[in-house]
């Protein structure tokens, strides 16, 4: 188990029943990076990966 799994599990436990928009998620990511600029690159990579998930299916 990766250390980050605990945070992911907490997220699912606390907010697993909620529905959010990608616009809301993008706003939260921007706020997080504003408060934690050292995480800009990992957040950008995660956002890009999420944005391009469907692109992988098109290549198959």
C-alpha positions in Angstrom: 0.0 0.0 0.0 1.3 3.4 -0.9 1.2 6.2 1.6 -1.2 8.1 -0.7 -3.7 5.2 -0.5 -4.7 6.4 3.0 -5.6 9.8 1.7 -7.5 8.3 -1.2 -9.4 5.9 1.2 -10.2 8.9 3.5 -11.5 10.8 0.5 -13.7 7.9 -0.6 -15.0 7.4 3.0 -15.8 11.0 3.7 -17.1 12.1 0.3 -17.9 8.9 -1.5 -21.6 9.6 -1.7 -21.2 13.1 -3.1 -21.4 14.2 -6.7 -19.1 16.9 -8.0 -18.4 18.5 -11.3 -15.1 18.7 -13.0 -15.4 22.4 -12.8 -15.6 22.1 -9.0 -12.6 19.7 -9.0 -10.6 22.1 -11.2 -11.3 25.0 -8.8 -10.2 22.9 -5.8 -7.0 21.8 -7.6 -6.2 25.5 -8.4 -6.8 26.5 -4.8 -4.6 23.6 -3.6 -1.8 24.7 -5.9 -2.2 28.3 -4.8 -1.7 27.2 -1.2 0.9 24.6 -2.0 3.0 25.7 -5.0 5.5 22.9 -4.6 2.8 20.5 -5.8 2.2 22.3 -9.0 3.8 19.7 -11.2 2.1 16.6 -9.7 -1.3 18.3 -9.8 -0.7 19.3 -13.4 0.2 15.7 -14.3 -2.9 14.4 -12.5 -5.2 16.9 -14.2 -3.6 16.1 -17.6 -3.9 12.4 -17.0 -7.6 12.7 -16.0 -8.3 15.0 -19.0 -6.8 12.5 -21.5 -8.3 9.2 -20.1 -10.6 8.8 -23.1 -7.7 9.4 -25.5 -6.2 6.1 -24.5 -9.3 4.3 -25.5 -9.2 5.9 -29.0 -5.7 4.5 -29.6 -6.7 0.9 -29.0 
